[in-house]
Amino acid sequence: MLNIAICDDDTAFSSQIEDIILSQCDEKKINAEIEVFTDGYYLLKSFKQGMSYNIIFLDIEMEKLDGLATAREIRKIDSSVLIIYISGFDDYLKELFEVEPFRFISKPLDKDRLIRYFDEAYKRVQDNEEYFQFSFNKELKKCPLRDIVYFESNNRTIYIHLYDGTTTYFYGKLKDVEEKLEGSKFVFLRPHQSYYVNYHYIKKLNFYYITLGFRDKDIELKISVDRQKAIKAAVLELAANKMSV
């Protein structure tokens, strides 16, 4: 399922984008769901209630919460969502780069450009999507890696804690999970024999605890004494590599 949000106080413009995107999804057999918001305030509220989106079309000038302020708050919750900004963006170019734009759309709408940008965004989503597959009760299941906050091992049961606040589980060993995810685009770290955490959600750490942040809440997990130096070094190296990109 491709989740798309359109946020613009110009309802006619939003409807125009929605119609074009729905037509593209129908033509390409893409299973998509689109939600339309009239202000950044309502889009952000949806995020805080646990919704997540793959692509957002976001207007910059809105009454309650403008696009830039909305994007800054969204980036605290989800740094990977693709945001296509809507505006005469030249006036905001410097500020926009702080909130990681994917593309820009100017008004009036250029249909061909919108289709091209949507196709590029969809390809990026497909390229970046990876899943963790597991078996439970002889049924094969899978979770997007981007939605997995951390794995937790307890008595040969592996609990998968997800971004939306839910938890699923299967029987196995955390070591096998590590081996399965080796080489993935999504980086997971093992701060403790019982935890395997998604680097994307690491908010802060000290020598004793690692804090994961998502959906406006923090989860604090213990770091094993024998792993403290290695975890700190790994996080610092990953952060440095991210800044240099």
N, C-alpha and C positions, 0 to 999 in steps of 0.2 A: 504494500500500500504506500503510495506517494502522498504525503500530507503537505498541502499548500495553504498558505495564508495570504490574503490580499488585504492591505490596510491603507485606506484612503478615505478622506472625508467627502470626496467627490463620488457619490454613489453611481452616477452614470459612467464615470471612468472605470470604477471597480467592476461594474457589470460588463463593460467592454472587454476588459482583461479576462474576466472569468469566462465569458463566452468563447473567446479565442483559445484559451488554455484547455477548456473542456473539449473543444473541437479537436485540438491536437491530441489530447489523451485518447479520445475515441478513435481517431484515425490510426494511432500507433498502438492501440490496445493496451494502454497504460491504466492500471487500476489506481485511480486518484480520488482524493477527497479534498474539497476546497472550502475553506471558511473565510468569510468576508467580515472585516471589522471597519468601523467608521472612525476610529481614533486609536492612537498608540496605547492609551490607557486600557482599552478593552483587550487588545492583543496581549499586552503584558500580563493582564489579569488571567488570561487563558494559560499562559506559560506557568504562572505561579500556582495554577490549579492542577498542573501536571501534564498539560498538552505539550506536544513537541511537533515541530514541522521540519520538513526537508528543505523547502524553498519558501521565502517570504518576499512578496512584492510590497515595499514599504514607502509610503509617501513621507516627505520630509516636513512639510508645513501642515500641521494639524492643531486643533484648538487646545485640547486638554493636555496631551503629551505629544510633543513633536517627534518626528522620526529619529532624530539624532539621540534624544534622551531615551526613547524607547529602545533603540539599538544598543546603547550603552548598558542598559539593564538586562537586555536579552543576552548579551555577550557574557554577563556574569553567570548566567544559567546554562547557556549553550554556545560554545565557541565555534561549533562546526556548521551550524545552519547557514545556508546560502541566502544572502540578502541582496535583492535587486532593488535599488533605490529609485524612487520616482520623483523627479523635479527638474527644474532648470538648475542642474547641479553645480555649475561653475562657482556660484557664490558659496557653496558648502564643501568644495573639494578637499580643502585641508582638513576640516573636521571629519569628513567621511572616512578618510583613511585610518582614523583612530578606531573605527568600528567595522573594519574589514569588509568593504563592499565587494560583491561579486560582479555586478554590472550596474549600469545606470540607464534609466528610461526617461526621456523628456516628453513633456506634453506640448502639442497634441500627439497622440499615440501613433507610432509607426508600426503597423501590424507585422510587416516582414521582420523588422528588428526584434519585436517581442517574441515571435516564433523562434528566431535564431537563438535568442538569449535563453528561452525556455529549454530548447533542445540541448544547449550547452550545459545548463544547470542540471538537467535530468541525467546527462552523461556523467557529469561530475558525481552526482549522487550514486549512480550505479557503480562507478569506478571505486568510490570510497566505501561502499557497503560491504561488510564482511559479517558472517554469522558464526556463532558457536552452536554446533549441533550436538545433541545428546539423546540418549534413549531412556525412556521411562515407561514401565509397564508394556514393553514391546512396541512402544510408539515412538517414532522419531520426531523430535522437536528441535526448534532452532530459535536463537535470540540474536538480534543485531548486536555486534560487539560494541557499537557506539552507545547502546542503551544499558550495558552492563557496568554497574558502578564497582562492584567487587564480588569475588567468589569467597565463600566461607566454608571451611571444612569442619565437620563435627560428627564423630563416630561413623566414619566412612560414608557420610552423607554430604554432598556438595550443594550448598544453598547459593543460588544466583540472585543477588540483590540488584534490582533494576531501577532505572531512572524514574519510572512512574510510581515508585514506592511499593511495587509488588515484589514478591519473592517466589521463585520456582526452585525445584530441586531434583536431583538424581543421585544414584548411588555410585561412588567411585572415589578416586584419590586425587588430591590437588596436584600432585606431581604429574599425573597423566594430563591434567588440564594445561599445565605449564608446557609440556611437550607438544601438545596439540596446537597451542597458540604461538609456538616459536616461529619467528619470521613474519608474524602478522603486522599489518600497518598500524594496528592499535597496540600500544605498549602497555603491558601489565607488569607490576612489580610485586615481589614476595617479601613484605616487611616482617612476616611472622609465619610460622608453620601452618597456621590456620587461615591465613588471608592471602588473597591474590587480587591486587587492586588495579583499577584502570587509571593510568597516569593522567588522563584527561580530566579526572574529577579531583585530583589532589589540590587542595586549597592551601595547606600549609603543613609544615612538619617541624618537629624538634628531635632531639636525640631519642625521645621516649615514645612519642606518639605521632601518627600521621593522620591528618584531618581531611576527610573527603567532603566536598560541598556540592549539593545539588538540590534543586527545588526549594531554595531558601532554608535549608537545614544542613547541619553539619553532623558527620559521623566520625567519631574519634576511635582509631584502632591502635592497639599497642604494637610497638616495634620490638622485636626480639633483641636482646643485648648483643648477640653475635652477628646481627644484621645491621646494626645502627650505622656504622661507617659506610658500608656498601650502599645502603639505601640513600643516605644523604648524598654520596658521590654520584649515584645514578640520577637522582632528581636534579641535581645541579647541572649535570652534563646535558640532560634532556632539555632543561630550561634554556641553557646556553645555545643549543642547536636550534631550538625553536626561534629564539631571538635573531639568529643569524640568517634565517630563511628570508 
